[in-house]
C-alpha cells in the first residue's frame, strides 16, 4: 500500500529500497524492541525492571535497544536527580500507538506456537 507523499519523506512504500519506512519496520520487527515496548505498556520502568521482564537480554543489548527506541520517539528517558541517579523509561504517544499491533503479534505467536513445524526451545 502506497500512501500519499509528505514533505518529510515523499511517497511511502515499505517495499521500496530507499523508503524510510524500512528503518522503522526494522526497529519494530526486532524482538527486543517489541518486548521492551510491551514491558512499558503498564507504566514507567527503571532499567533493571525492564531487564528483569525481558529474560535473556544482556545489559548491552537492552541499552542499545532503549537508545534506538528513544531516538525514534517511541520512548522517553527521564532522569531524576537523586543519589544515585534514578532513570525511568516510559512510552511516548507514538510508542503507545506502536504497542497495539505489537501486542497483537505477541499474542498471535503465543496462541499459535504449537502450529509451527519446528520450534527451537531454549536449553535448560
N, C-alpha and C positions, 0 to 999 in steps of 0.2 A: 504494500500500500504506500503510495507516494502522497505526501502532504504538501500543502501549499507552501511556496517559498516564504522564508522570513528574511529580514535584513541581516540577522545574526549568522545564518549558515546556509542560505539558499535552499533549494529543494531538498527534502529529506527522503532518503531511500536507503534503508539499512543494508540493502544488497549491493549498493554502490561502494566501491573500494574507498573513495575519498569522503564518504559521509561521516560526519562527526558522531552520528548515532551509534556507530560501531564501537567507539570508545566507551560509551555509556553501557551498551549491551555487554561488552567485555567486563566492565566493572560489576554490573548487577548479576551477570551469569556466573560469577566467581562464587564458589560455595562459601568461602569465609565472609565475603561481603553480604551475601544473602542471610547467613546465620547471624552476623553481627547486627544487621538491621533488625532482624527478628528479636534478638536479645534486648534491644532497646525499645521494643513496642510497649512494654509495660511501664516505661518511665526511665529517667536518667540513671545511668550506672557508672560506677568507677571502673577503671581498667581491670582490676582484679576480679570484680564481679562478672565482667564480660568474659574474661579469660576462663573463669570457673564454669560459666554456662557453655562456652564453646570448647568442650572437651577435645583435647588433642592438638589445639593450636599453640604454636610457640609464641613467646612474647614478641620476638622479632616480626613474625608474620602478622600478629594482631596489631602491632604498632603501625606497620606498613598499610594494613587494611584500613585502620581507622583514619590514618592520614589521607589516604585516597578518597575515602567517603567524605571527609571534611572538605578536601579540595574541590570536590564536585558538588558541594552544597547539600549533601544528604544528612549530615550530622553536624552538630555544634560541639565544640570543646570549650568548656568553661573552667577557668582556673579560679579557685577560691583562695585568697591569701590567708594561709594558716601555716603552722609549723607542725608537721611537714605540709607541703602544698597539697591541696585537695583538688583533684581534677575529675570532672564528670563529663560524660558524653551523653548527648540527647539527640533525638530526631528533629530535623527541621520539617516544615510543612512538606517540602519535596520528599524527604525521607519517609514521612508518614504515607504519602501517596504511593511510593515505591513498595511499601510493605504489603499492600493488599494483594497485588499479583504474586509477589514472592511467597506470601503465606499460602496462597492457593497452590503454588508449585510444591512447597514443602509438604503440605497436606496430601496432595496427589501422590507424591513419592511414597509417603508413609503408608497410604492405603494400598498402593499398587506394587510395593516392593516384591511381593511374592510372585508376581506375574512375569518378572524379568527372568530370562532363561538362565542367566549366570550372575549371581550376586556374590561379590567378594566380601566375606565377613572379616572384621578385624580379628587378628590373632589375640588369644587371651584366654 
